[in-house]
Amino acid sequence: MLPLISILPLRAQSAVSISGKIENIDNGSVISLYESQGQFLSKIAD
């Protein structure tokens, strides 16, 4: 389980910075960012 989970409203075209520490993940692992859309999540970035 990831200790850092963020769901942000990212509709505007502006720069966003998310920082945190994720432990026990191998170097080179891809982390995805999802946006809540009602009952569903939509991937918006890797």
N, C-alpha and C positions, 0 to 999 in steps of 0.2 A: 504494500500500500504506500502511496506517495504521501509524504507529510505536508506537501504544499499543493493545494487545489484552488484554482481561481476561475471564476466565471465572471467575465466582465462584459458590459454592453459595449461592443466595438463597432457600432454602426458608422461613426464618423471616420473620415480618412485622416487620422492624426497618428503621430508616433506614440507607442505605448511601450513601457518598460516593465517587465515583471522579473523580480529577483527573489531568490530564496535558495535553500540548500536541500538537495535531494540525496539521501544516503542510500547505499547499497544498490546503485545503478552503475553498470559498466560504462567506461568511456566510449563515446560514439553512439550511445543509445539515443533514439529519437523520442522526444517528448512532444505530445500534441496538445493544442489548446482548443477547447470546445466552447461554443456559445449555446446557451439555453434558448430553445425556441418552443415554448409551451411544454409539452410532455416529452420532447425530443431534444437531443444534443446534436449540434452540427459542427463538424471540424472546420476550424477557420485558419489554422496554422500548424506547422510542424517545427 
